[in-house]
Amino acid sequence: MPVGTVKVWSKSGGYGWIKPEGKGDLVYVHKSGVVRRDPNRAAWLEPGERVEYQMGQRPKGPAAINVRVIEGESAPAAAETPAAEAAPAEAEAAPTESAATES
């Protein structure tokens, strides 16, 4: 099962991007693909959380599904994402790696 780190998460939009470990493009994730840790809470992710996931297909393209937070682990200290980069202009258009990491 692939493992990665949540790069960006938009609580208002309910979607985000996962950076796979090793090489690879950012992976889109929608809140419907997140396995809830607590059934009484929303299926949110937080930037920096390590997750495992499967690849699936959404109407607009590939996406992470069955996303589960790896409890007790977080990514090494990551720089905070500026608000302007927090949500791509087009909800399901993946940002390029360089666009997601520019300061």
Helices and strands as residue ranges (DSSP letters): E 3-10, E 15-20, E 27-30, G 31-33, E 49-58, E 61-74, H 83-86, H 97-101
